[in-house]
Amino acid sequence: MTHRYFLSLALPLIFATITVPLLGAVDTAVVGQLPDPAYIGGVAVGTVIFNSIYWLFGFLRVSTSGFASQALGADDEMQGSMAFLRPVCIGLIIGLVILLFQEVIFNLSISFLGVQGNVKEVSSVYFHIRIWAAPFALMNYAVLGWLLGMEQIKATVLIQVLMNILNIVLAVVLVLVFHLGVAGVAIAVLCAEIFAFVFGIILLVRSGKLKVSMSTKELFRNLYDKEPLKRMMIVNRDLFIRTICLLAVFNTFTAKGAVYGEEVLAANAILIQIHYIMAYFYDGLANAASILTGKAVGQRNGQLYEATVKKSYFWSFTFSAAISLAFFLCKDAVIPLFTVVEEVVLITKQYEGWLILFPLASSIGLVFYGIFAGAAEAGLVRNSMLVSVAVFLAILFPATHYWGNHGLWLSFIVFSLFRSILLVRYMPALEKRLPFMNKHTSA
């Protein structure tokens, strides 16, 4: 496998995944044109809640991609179809449960984050509109994961690009033209997420790779086949725990930032949105690594696996240098795009240096996650995250006591660094769990 082939998968996926954080970034930028920083803080809180909900069940996309790519590598049409049908049913059920308990979710989230006053009112408006897209957003995880695993890259790009174009256009029109404020931003995201699922199903059916020619009885028997279902649930459990750890870090980060006032909360929200954009560059690389690793597992191809690991190392380091340099050179032009409130801009500049370090600290952890996911060996990812969270919490309290918001950012960067270090240390353990790698190595 050449660098060119790796990039032929990675670059379109980077282009597609980089649009994902634009849902939150556009929301922040649009309300940032309004005069009250409470709008930025309120939408930031609402975005954190939805990131928490969707990240919590992000295993639907990740595990679907891994199992679909393994089915593609093994040329198993039936398991390829089951790799989509199982998670899409789970996504629908979870989405309906979220709608049913939406008030409980909102109240617990607000209580945990310690949000009050105008910020709470703004976040309430945003939450209670956007929540109705939850079933569609979660089912779309299964759609996108399956299309990725089946190497339907153009379809994946098209879905996410059109979703974000629709969100941007609607947000600008509803807020700046019709003056609907935060409600307009929420309606824009709601419409974009529903559109993405419907359009994704159309592309999925047209791909011709979903084969459901069996009888209804046979379909349900395969859908609930004990062994593959158990394997999927184990992977999903481990990814679920990983996501809980991530949510604990980001929600703790937001809650601690809120202690320092609305302006610091708004400044952190802007920097976190920029961080998401950086992170999603790596998500494109991770998706490419996941697809290729899954194919290697399905084909029992040790050479493809080793080539994937080498390319992942190379492009992780290359992108780290490029992203850090780009932000360093462009930060003075980027930050004012998110808000017109001068005080928030000035506070943001005090902490922008931490984002220069983020790509260097996090790249390996963010990219190599895809290798473990493609191999459906999420237990090692879970373990690395548990240790990293423990380190984050150990540093957080003394660091914030002495250095305030700078200490908060220090804790986050160290957390990101440990994610990278631990996954590198777990690579030999991963290879021991792949029988074809043992044969390949001994040969």
N, C-alpha and C positions, 0 to 999 in steps of 0.2 A: 504494500500500500504506500502510495506516494504522499508527499505534503499537499500536492495539488488535489488529490482525491479527498483527503481529510478536509481541506478548506472548501471543496465543492459542497460538502455537507454543512460545515460549520458556518460559513459566511451567510448563506441564506437564513440559517437558524438564528444567527446573531441578529440579523436584520429583523427577523420575526419577533424574537424574544425581547429585543430592546424596546419594542413598542409596548410591552406589557406594563412597565412602570410609568409609561406616559399617561395611563389612566389616572394615577395619583398625581403625577407631576403637572398635568394639564389642569386638574382640579385646583391644585395649589396655586398655579400661576394665574388662573382666571380670577379666583377669589382674592388673590394678592393685589389685583387692581382696585379692589374696594378699600375704603379708607380705614376700616377698623381691623386691627390685628386679630381680633376674636374670630373673624371669618377664617383666617388661615389656621388658627389653632383648632377651631371647630371641625373644619374639613380634615385636618391632620389627625385628630382623634377619631373621626369617622373612618378615615382610611386605615388607621391602625386596627380598628375593630374588624373591618372587612378583610384586611390582610391576615388577621388572626384567624378568622373563620375559614378563609380559603386556603391559607397555608396549612392549617390544621388538617385539612383533607387533601393536601397537595399530593399525597401518595397515590391518589387516583390517576393522576397524569404520569407520575414517575414509574410506578409499577406497571401500568398499562404499556408504556413505551418499552420497558424491559422485556416483558413477556411477549409483546407483539414482535419485537426484533428477533427474539429467540425462535419464535414460530416461523418467521420469515427465513431465518438461517437454516432451519430444519425442513423447510418447505412443507409445513403442516397446516393446511388450510383450515381444518376444523378447529385446532387450537388457536389459530390466528383469529377466527371469528369469536371464539369464547373469550379471548383476551380483550375484546371490546365489550361484549354483551354483559359479562359479569360486572365490570366497574361502572358501566353506564346505569345499570339497575341500582347499584349501591349509591351512586351520585344522586339519583332521583329521590331515593328514600331519605338520604341525609338532608337534602335540600328541603323537603317537605317538613321534616322534623324541625329544622331551623326556623322556618316560617311559623310553625306552631308555637315555638318558644321564643319568639323574637323579643318580647318585652323583658323576659328573664335575662336574655343575652345582653340586651342594651343596659339594663340596670346594673347587672353585675360588672360589666365592662367599665361603665362610668364610675362605679364605686371603687373598682380596682385602680383605675387611672387617677382617681382623686380630682376629677374635673367638676368645676362648679361655674355658676354665673352664666355670662353670655356665651362662653365656649360650650357649655353643656347644651344650651338651647340650640345653638347652631348645629352641633353634632347630632342632636335628636332629629332635626329636620332632614339632614343628610341620610342618616341611618334608616329612618322609617320609610323612605322612598326607595332607596337602593336595595333594601333587603329582599324585595320581591323578585329580584333576579337570581337569588341564591340557587334554586334548583337548576336553572339554565347554566349558570356559571360552573357548577360542580359536574354536571353531565358533560359540559364542554371540555373539562379536564380529560375525560375518557376519550372524547373525539380527537382532541389534539394529541394525546399520548399515543393513541392507536395509529394515527396518520404519521406521526414521527417514527414509530417503530417499523411501520411498513415503508419507510423512506418516501412518503408522499410529501416531500419538502415544499414544493410549490404551493400545494393546497394549504399547508400549515402557515406559510408566509402570507398567503392571500387572506385567510381568515383573520389573522391578527392585525394585519395592516388595515384592512377595511374596517374592522372593529374600532380601531383607534382613530382613523380618519372620521368615522361617524361620531365618535365621542368628542373629538376636538371641535368639529363643526357645530354640533348641537350645543356644547358647553358655551362656546363663544356667542352663538345666536341667542340662546335662552337667557344668558346672564347679561351680556353687554347690549343686546338689542331689545329683548323683552323684559329685562330687569327683574328676572325671577330669583336672583340671588343664589343662595346655596341650594334651594329647591331645584333650580334650573340645572345646576351641576349634577345633582343626584339623578335627575330625570335623564340627562345625557348618558350617564354611565349605565343606567337601567336599560335604556333602549339599545345601547351598544352591546351589552352582554347577551341580551335576548337574541339580537341579530346574529351574533357570532355562533351561537349554538345552532340556530336554524340553518344558517348558511353552511356550517360545518357538516351537518347531517347530509345536506344535499351533495357536498363534495365527497363525503365518505361513501355514499351509495354509488355515485358516479365513478369512483375509483375502480370498482369491479373486484376488489380484493376481499370484500366481505361476503362469504359464502354461507348462506343459511338455507340450503336446499333440503334439509332433513325434515322429518315429520315433527309435529309439536311435541309429541311424547319423547322422541329422541333428542330434540332440542333441550328440553328441560332436564333430561338425564345427563347430558353433557354439561349443561350449565351448572348443575349441582354435583358434578363428579367430585368425589371426596378428596382424592389426592391433589389434583391441581388447584382445587378451591382452598384446601388447607395450606398449600404452598403460597398461594396468593395472599391469604390472610396473615401468614407469618411475616411476609415481606411488608405488607401494609401496616402491621402492628409495629414493626421496627421503624418504619418511616414515620409513622404517627408519633412515636416517642421522640424521634429526631425533631419533628416539627414542633412538638410541645416545648422542647428545649429552645428552639429558635424563638418561639413566641415569648417564652419567659424572658429571654434576653431583650428583645425589642420592646416588649411592653414595660419591662423594668426600666429600660432606657428612657422611654417616653414619660413614665411616671416620675422618675427622678428629675428629668428635665423640667417638668411642670412645676416643681418646687421652686425653681429659680425665676418664675414669673412668666407672663404671657409672651413677652418679647423673646426671651430665651427659648421658650417652647416653640415659637414660630421659627426662630433661627435654626434650631435643631431639626424641625420638620423639613425645612428647605434642604439642609445638608443631607438628611436621610433620603430625601427624594433623589438627590444627585447620586448618593451611594447606591440606591436601587438601580439607577441607570447603569452605573459602572458594573454592578453585580450581574446584570442581565447580559452584558457582553460575554461574561464567563459562562452564563447559562447556555448560550448558543454553542460554545465549545463543549460543555458538559453533555449536551444533547447529542452532539456528533459522536463523542466518546461512548455514550450509552448505546447508540445505535450500532456502532461497530463492535463494541464488546458483546452485545447481545447476539449479533450475527456470528461472532467468533465462538460463542458458547453453543449456539444452535448447530454450527457446522463442526464443532470440536476442532477448531483451527487455531493452534498455538501461535503460528507465525502472525496471523491477523491480530491476535490479542497483543502480542509483544509490540507490533508496529503501532497499534493504537496507543499504548502506554507511552512510547517514545514520542509520538507526535503530540500527545497531550502535555508532556513535560515542556517540549519546545515552545508550543504556542501559548502555554500559560505564562512563561517567562517573557515572551515577546510582547504579549498584550499588556502585561503588568507595566513594563517600561513605557509603552506607548500611551496607556491611559493615564498614568501618573504625570507624564510630561504634558499631555494635552490639557489636563485640568490645571496644572501649574501655570501654563501659558494663557489659558482662557478664563480663569476663575473670576477675574474682574468684570468680564463681560457676561458670564453665565448667571451669577447670583442675582443681579438686578432684574433678570427676566422673571424671577419668581415673586417679587414684591416691589411696590412703590413706596413702602414705609421706610424712610431713611434710617430710623433707629434700628429696625430689624436688620437692614443691610449691614450696618456698622457692627452689630453684635455677631452676625454671621461671619464676617471677616475675621473675627477673633479666633474662630474655631476651624476655619477652612483648611488649615495646614494638616489636620488629622486625615482629611480625605486624600491627600497626596500619598499618605502611608498605606491607606486601605488596600489598593490593588496589589502592592508588594507583599502585604501580609496574608491576603486571603486567596490569591489566585489558585494555588494548588488545591486547597480545600474545596473551592467551588467547582473546579473542573474535574478532579478525580472522584468526586461524588458521583459523576455520571458513569464512571467505570464500574463502581460497586453496584450502582442501580442496574446497569445493563447486564451484569452477572447475576442479578437477583440475590445478592448477598448483602442485605441491608443491616444485618446485625452488627457488622464492624463499623458502619456509619453511625449507627445508634450509640455504640460505645464511645466513639470519638467525640460525639456531641455531648454526652453526659459529662465526660472529663472536662471539656472546654467550658461548659456552663459552670462547673465547680470552680474553675480557675477565674472565670469572669466575676462570680460572686465574691470570691476571696479577695480580689483586687478592688472591687467596686466600692465597698464601704470605707476603707481607709483612704482610697484615692479621692473620692468625692468629699470626704471630710477635710482633706488638706488642700485640694486643688479645685473643688467645685465642679463646674461643667467640664473643665479640662480633664479632671479625673474620670468623669463619666466617659469621655471619648477615649481616654487611655485604656480603660477597662474593655471597651468594645474592640479596639485594635488588637489587644492581647488575645481576646477571645477568638478573633478571626485568624490570628497567627497560629494558635494552638489547633484549630480545625485543620490547617494545612499540615502541620508537623505530624499530627497523629495519623492522618490518612496515609501519608508516606510510610510511616512505621508499620501500618497494617497491610501494605501491599504484599509482602511475603506470605502473610496469613491468607489473603485472598487467593493467591496462586495455589496454595496447598489445597484449597477447597475445589479447585477446577481440575478434575482428573486428567483431562487432555493436556494440561500444562505440565503435570508431573511426567507424563510420557514424553512430551516434547523436550523437557529439560534433560531427562535421562538419556534421550537419544542423542 
